[in-house]
Amino acid sequence: MLEIRPTCEHCNTALPFDSKDAMICTFECTFCKDCVELLREVCPNCGGNFSERPIRPKQLLEKYPVSTKVVFKPVDLEKHYKNLVSE
């Protein structure tokens, strides 16, 4: 089951369970759409692509609560871009 993390890893913007701006990679690294664009749609952690994070239905939140785990690791964009070029 998806964690549904509460914020963007790069800019720390809130991404509630019903956010249409939340994007995830295969390992659930979570970023907002604006940061995914900055990252050129490549996850800085695994090198994978992003997909829209599904919205957990409100009626399931009590039984399946979303994560409160904040992962805030701003990306060194210069290093990220260099890694993209060298691949």
Residue pairs with C-beta under 8 A, 6 or more apart in sequence:
1 64
2 24
2 28
2 53
2 54
2 56
3 28
3 66
3 67
3 69
4 17
4 53
4 56
4 66
4 67
5 15
5 28
5 30
5 66
5 67
5 69
5 70
5 71
6 14
6 15
6 16
6 66
6 67
6 68
6 69
6 70
7 13
7 14
7 15
7 30
7 70
7 71
7 72
8 15
8 30
8 31
8 32
8 35
9 29
9 30
9 31
9 35
9 71
9 72
9 73
9 74
9 75
10 31
10 32
10 35
10 38
10 39
10 73
10 74
10 75
11 32
11 34
11 35
11 74
12 70
12 72
13 21
13 32
13 34
13 35
15 21
15 22
15 30
15 32
15 53
17 55
17 56
17 58
17 61
17 66
18 55
18 56
18 58
19 32
19 53
19 55
20 52
20 55
21 32
21 33
21 34
22 30
22 31
22 32
22 33
22 52
22 53
23 30
23 31
23 32
23 33
23 36
23 50
23 51
23 52
23 53
24 30
24 31
24 50
24 51
24 53
25 43
25 45
25 46
25 48
25 49
25 50
25 51
26 46
26 48
27 43
27 45
27 46
27 48
29 43
29 44
29 45
29 46
29 71
30 53
30 71
31 39
31 43
31 50
35 75
36 50
38 77
39 75
39 77
39 80
40 81
40 84
41 49
41 50
42 48
42 49
42 80
42 84
43 49
43 50
44 75
44 80
44 83
47 87
56 64
56 66
